[in-house]
Amino acid sequence: MAKINDNYLKLPGAYLFSTVARKASEFTEAHPEMEIIKMSIGDVTKPLAPAVIEAMHKAVDEMGTAEGFHGYGPEQGYDFLRNSIVEHDYKSRGIDIATDEIFVSDGAKSDCGNIGDIFSQDNKVAVCDPVYPVYVDTNAMAGRAGDFVGEHWSNLYYMPCLAENDFLPRIPTEKVDIIYLCFPNNPTGMTATREQLKPWIEYAKANGAVILYDSAYEAFITEDDVPHSIYEIDGAKEVAIEFRSFSKTAGFTGTRCAYTVVPHDLKIDGTELNSLWNRHQCTKFNGVPYVIQKAAEAVYSEDGQKQTKEAIKYYLENAKIIREALTEAGLTVYGGVNAPYIWAKAPNGMKSWEFFDKILEETGVVTTPGAGFGPSGEGYVRLTAFSTKENTVKAMEKIKSMLK
Ligand code: PLP
């Protein structure tokens, strides 16, 4: 008889976003006269840049010609894109990354999730709390997380990210093997400076640990001392894998293109993780479509850079509007300076879901309860800067008058 992977049965329901959506739609039904404004979505809203669309059209036309047709592509990505990534995202910052250390993929989510395949089941995994749920759930699926008891997985090492520590995790006090870090952070919108990241590289070296560094929001960084890549820190190539994505950088959430960097210097017992990941991708992944990789390449063109940076600026202006309005309303807020997320403390000791309900019921604005990202998110709500400016302004006016 076939047996299922019963680790899947241990997963608690993905209740956060479904509950948010259910509550929002129940509210709409009960109050058809009220406008709903979603400040909860983690998806971009601005259309693709003209330079990207132009490149995509051109690639589509090529595919209709005998000379320009592309069938199965290299699983690691076409060199034209890998070389552009090396040039623009690394060499330009003084980081030496080789073309064959870049693996183009259809998403940072898939890569963050699949990377676990190249690690043994008996690794101790450390995650931040609150956390992007993909890191936790994929380790649970692999049997690495143990059992879900109360609010925690029994075998994971949780690193609470709290206000008193600027939402930075503390270096583990016990030995862990795999460490997920995400800066700029989803959900807190906070980030780490070069100096703050150095001890993590030292810890990983001293303990033979691997850092899985998710830099999906790198394009939102505005402050000089915040690194865009973990490889800006000396020695990181020996201990870290980096995940990047065109999703938030260039509005590719529906277009799908990302990449993962696995340096040759990263070895466990003499085995290069680069060769294991290469084997993984060649066996389990078909590569990103030629047309999409051409679109991603256009992000690095002069026009592409100008246009995509405009969109980021627009979202960051929304973030500023949110930060300022909530601060004016008397709330304590974090994030939103180097990230499209604002992490707002609920007033008067309210719990995340209580504050979520109050905002929804009194203003029609939908947020995301922080507790849904992990127990240390309790008492916060997350707002995103991906709405239109008009809706952002409107939502903030409503929340301000609610809190008066
Ligand atoms: N990593 C983080 C921290 C995210 O918040 C997200 C998306 O919300 C992703 C990765 C997913 O990126 P992609 O669209 O490339 O799969």
Residues whose N, C-alpha, C, O or C-beta is under 5 A from the ligand:
A	BS01	PLP	G42 D106 G107 A108 K109 S110 Y132 C182 N186 D214 A216 S245 S247 C257 A258
